[in-house]
Amino acid sequence: QVQLVESGGGSVEAGGSLRLACKASASIYTIDVMNWYRQAPGKQRELIATSATSRSASYADSVKGRFTVTRDNQKNTLYLQMNSLKPEDTGVYLCNAYVSSWVWGQGTQVTVSS
C-alpha cells in the first residue's frame, strides 16, 4: 500500500510563498489522479488542486492563479507551489491519491498571518 507524507508547511506573512511536497512510498508514475486538499479551522475539507495524467491540472477558484500543482515522477513527489498567500489560506494541507482506493497523507500545517 502506498503511503503519502506531506512536508513544507510553516508560518508565513501574507504575500509570502511556500512549496508543499507530498512524497509517496512507491512510484507515482502510474497514478492518474493526485489531489491537494485544505482543511481550514471550522470548515469542510476543500479540494484545491488536482494533478491528473489524463488532463490538465485544475484548481479551486480560491487559489487559481496563485497556486501551481506539479509532480516529479522520478522523485515520487507531488508539489504545491503557493504564492501570494492570504490569511484565508491557513489550514492543514493534505494530499491524496487513488491507488485502488483513496490514500491520504497526514497533512502539513500552513499558517498565514496578516
C-alpha positions as CSV (number, residue, x, y, z in Angstrom):
1,Q,0.0,0.0,0.0
2,V,1.4,3.4,-1.0
3,Q,1.9,5.8,1.8
4,L,1.9,9.6,1.4
5,V,3.9,12.1,3.6
6,E,3.4,15.8,3.3
7,S,6.0,18.4,4.2
8,G,6.9,22.0,3.6
9,G,4.3,23.7,5.7
10,G,5.0,26.6,8.1
11,S,4.1,30.1,9.1
12,V,4.4,33.0,6.7
13,E,3.2,36.5,6.3
14,A,0.5,37.4,3.8
15,G,2.0,37.8,0.3
16,G,4.6,35.1,1.0
17,S,5.2,31.8,-0.6
18,L,5.6,28.1,0.4
19,R,6.1,24.9,-1.5
20,L,4.5,21.8,-0.2
21,A,5.6,18.3,-1.1
22,C,3.7,15.0,-0.9
23,K,6.2,12.2,-1.0
24,A,4.9,8.7,-2.0
25,S,6.5,5.5,-0.7
26,A,6.2,4.0,-4.2
27,S,6.2,5.0,-7.8
28,I,3.6,7.6,-8.8
29,Y,4.2,7.1,-12.5
30,T,1.0,5.0,-12.9
31,I,-1.2,7.0,-10.6
32,D,-3.6,9.1,-12.7
33,V,-5.1,11.4,-10.1
34,M,-3.4,13.1,-7.1
35,N,-5.0,15.9,-5.2
36,W,-4.3,18.6,-2.7
37,Y,-7.0,19.4,-0.1
38,R,-7.2,22.1,2.5
39,Q,-8.8,21.7,5.9
40,A,-9.4,25.1,7.4
41,P,-10.4,25.6,11.0
42,G,-14.2,25.1,11.3
43,K,-14.7,24.5,7.6
44,Q,-15.2,21.4,5.5
45,R,-12.2,19.9,3.7
46,E,-11.8,21.6,0.3
47,L,-10.3,20.3,-2.9
48,I,-7.9,22.9,-4.1
49,A,-5.7,21.3,-6.8
50,T,-5.7,18.2,-8.9
51,S,-2.9,16.7,-10.9
52,A,-4.1,14.1,-13.5
53,T,-2.0,12.4,-16.1
54,S,-5.0,12.3,-18.4
55,R,-5.9,16.0,-18.3
56,S,-4.7,19.4,-17.4
57,A,-4.3,20.4,-13.8
58,S,-7.3,22.0,-12.2
59,Y,-7.7,24.4,-9.3
60,A,-10.3,25.8,-6.9
61,D,-11.4,29.3,-7.8
62,S,-10.0,30.5,-4.4
63,V,-6.4,29.5,-5.4
64,K,-6.5,29.8,-9.2
65,G,-3.6,32.0,-10.4
66,R,-1.7,31.7,-7.1
67,F,-1.1,28.0,-6.6
68,T,0.5,25.5,-9.0
69,V,0.5,21.8,-8.7
70,T,3.2,19.7,-10.3
71,R,4.6,16.2,-9.9
72,D,8.0,14.7,-10.2
73,N,7.7,11.1,-11.1
74,Q,11.4,10.4,-10.6
75,K,11.1,11.6,-7.0
76,N,7.7,10.1,-6.5
77,T,6.6,13.5,-5.2
78,L,3.6,15.8,-5.8
79,Y,4.2,19.5,-5.2
80,L,2.1,22.5,-4.5
81,Q,3.7,25.9,-5.1
82,M,1.7,28.5,-3.2
83,N,2.3,32.2,-4.0
84,S,0.7,35.4,-2.8
85,L,-0.6,33.7,0.3
86,K,-3.5,35.1,2.1
87,P,-4.7,34.6,5.8
88,E,-7.6,32.6,4.4
89,D,-5.2,30.0,3.0
90,T,-4.5,29.0,6.6
91,G,-5.2,25.3,7.3
92,V,-3.9,21.8,7.1
93,Y,-2.9,20.7,3.6
94,L,-3.4,17.1,2.7
95,C,-2.6,15.1,-0.4
96,N,-4.3,12.1,-1.6
97,A,-4.0,9.6,-4.5
98,Y,-6.2,6.9,-6.0
99,V,-4.4,3.5,-5.8
100,S,-7.2,1.0,-5.9
101,S,-8.7,3.1,-3.1
102,W,-8.0,6.6,-1.9
103,V,-4.8,7.0,0.2
104,W,-4.3,10.1,2.3
105,G,-1.3,11.7,3.9
106,Q,-1.3,13.1,7.5
107,G,-1.2,16.7,6.4
108,T,1.1,19.7,6.9
109,Q,0.0,22.9,8.7
110,V,0.2,26.2,6.8
111,T,-0.4,29.5,8.8
112,V,-0.6,32.8,7.0
113,S,-0.6,35.9,9.2
114,S,-1.8,39.3,8.1
